[in-house]
Amino acid sequence: MPLLIAEGANRFSAPQKKQRFAEARGECGEVAAVADLLGRFGWAGPEDARSVIETADRVAALLTGLVRRCGCGRACYLKNAPGAFFR
């Protein structure tokens, strides 16, 4: 997930940024699903699993905002900011 976010932040076109951020948002769902399974099977404590799921939900919400900014027809929030992470 962090690699997709970094890749999106370093893209110049809004469609490319939007695609990478959307992919990272999907990864958040996968992280939450794995944390849920680990908690259910007892391989992680319930509090740890819940913490990971809550963090994945917050990151997904942030990524949803970035996807919206990159697809609204105006300049993308991170346009022309290579290496700039969430400026």
C-alpha positions as CSV (number, residue, x, y, z in Angstrom):
1,M,0.0,0.0,0.0
2,P,2.7,2.6,0.9
3,L,4.4,1.9,-2.4
4,L,1.3,2.6,-4.4
5,I,0.7,5.8,-2.6
6,A,4.3,6.9,-3.2
7,E,4.0,5.9,-6.9
8,G,0.7,7.9,-7.2
9,A,2.3,11.0,-5.5
10,N,5.1,10.9,-8.1
11,R,2.8,10.7,-11.2
12,F,2.2,13.8,-13.3
13,S,-1.1,13.1,-14.8
14,A,-4.3,13.1,-12.8
15,P,-5.6,9.8,-14.3
16,Q,-2.4,8.1,-13.3
17,K,-2.5,9.5,-9.8
18,K,-6.1,8.5,-9.5
19,Q,-5.4,4.9,-10.6
20,R,-2.6,4.4,-8.1
21,F,-4.5,5.9,-5.2
22,A,-7.5,3.8,-6.1
23,E,-5.3,0.7,-6.1
24,A,-3.9,1.6,-2.7
25,R,-7.4,2.1,-1.4
26,G,-8.1,-1.5,-2.5
27,E,-5.0,-2.7,-0.6
28,C,-6.5,-1.1,2.5
29,G,-9.4,-3.5,2.2
30,E,-7.0,-6.4,1.9
31,V,-5.0,-5.4,4.9
32,A,-8.3,-5.1,7.0
33,A,-9.4,-8.5,5.8
34,V,-6.1,-10.1,6.8
35,A,-6.2,-8.4,10.2
36,D,-9.8,-9.7,10.7
37,L,-8.7,-13.3,9.8
38,L,-5.7,-13.1,12.1
39,G,-7.9,-12.0,15.0
40,R,-10.6,-14.6,14.3
41,F,-8.0,-17.4,14.2
42,G,-6.3,-16.2,17.4
43,W,-3.0,-15.4,15.6
44,A,-3.4,-11.7,16.7
45,G,-5.0,-10.2,19.7
46,P,-8.4,-8.7,19.3
47,E,-7.2,-5.2,20.1
48,D,-4.3,-5.5,17.7
49,A,-6.6,-6.7,14.9
50,R,-9.1,-3.9,15.6
51,S,-6.4,-1.3,15.6
52,V,-5.1,-2.4,12.2
53,I,-8.7,-2.5,10.8
54,E,-9.4,1.0,12.1
55,T,-6.1,2.4,10.7
56,A,-6.8,0.7,7.3
57,D,-10.3,2.4,7.3
58,R,-8.8,5.8,8.0
59,V,-6.1,5.4,5.3
60,A,-8.8,4.3,2.8
61,A,-10.8,7.4,3.7
62,L,-7.8,9.6,3.0
63,L,-7.2,7.9,-0.3
64,T,-10.8,8.3,-1.3
65,G,-10.3,12.1,-0.9
66,L,-7.2,11.9,-3.1
67,V,-9.0,9.9,-5.7
68,R,-11.8,12.5,-5.8
69,R,-9.3,15.4,-6.2
70,C,-7.6,13.6,-9.1
71,G,-10.8,13.0,-11.0
72,C,-12.8,16.2,-10.8
73,G,-11.5,17.9,-13.9
74,R,-9.4,20.4,-12.2
75,A,-5.7,20.3,-11.3
76,C,-4.8,17.3,-9.2
77,Y,-3.9,18.1,-5.6
78,L,-0.4,16.6,-6.1
79,K,0.1,17.6,-9.7
80,N,3.8,18.3,-10.6
81,A,5.0,17.5,-7.1
82,P,7.5,14.6,-7.6
83,G,8.7,13.3,-4.3
84,A,6.2,15.5,-2.5
85,F,4.1,13.4,-0.2
86,F,0.8,15.0,0.7
87,R,1.8,18.6,0.5
